[in-house]
Amino acid sequence: MHNGVTTMSEDLAAALEDVPRPPDPWRWPRRLLMVCALGAAIAFLVVSLQKSPESASRPGAVTDPAVVRSVPEPGAHVLRQTSVGVELLPGYDGELTIDGVAIPEDQLDGAVGPGNPSYDPKLGIRPNNRNRVFFTPGPDKAIDRYLTGEVHVTARFWNIADGRSASRTVSWAFFVN
């Protein structure tokens, strides 16, 4: 309104304010789409938290407190020459059985035999890595390569101070492609 006179656009705007608007045909579908998207986001968050590597509730999880980690992760898909084993807390030692084959201690990764200059019979053949119990398949070893499919691992371990008689086991499986 200019000096008491209304303009045509102001009259038209005032007239349109009184006209009822037609219902928005997309109002409810839009709301439903937003609710579905929010529900999908929440479901994705819940599933991703359940499958996180830190989750101890995953199937086949190695959950003994003396086991720092198992390699490969339970259910993982790996190659035929992958290292397999467990890392234990310091002060623990262990042994592996893979698909029913007991792995000799002298074939575990880091073992040093009597022919090695750093070998000390008082310390044994794994003096520096008792808490790392790993095996890598290869020629002239108990297992030269893993067969395709599911591979089962059992790690038997014990606190060195308590001895083998106080051993515990953890088991898991992984897949070889």
Buried (B, 14 or more C-beta within 10 A) or exposed (E): EEEEEEEEEEEEEEEEEEEEEEEEEEEEEEEEEEEEEEEEEEEEEEEEEEEEEEEEEBEBBBEBEBBBEBBBBBBBEBEBEBEBBBBBEEEBBBBBBBBEEEBBBEBBBEBBEEEEEEBEEEEBBBBEBBBBBBBBBEEEBBBEBBEEEEBEBBBBBBBBEEEEEEBBEBBBBBBBE
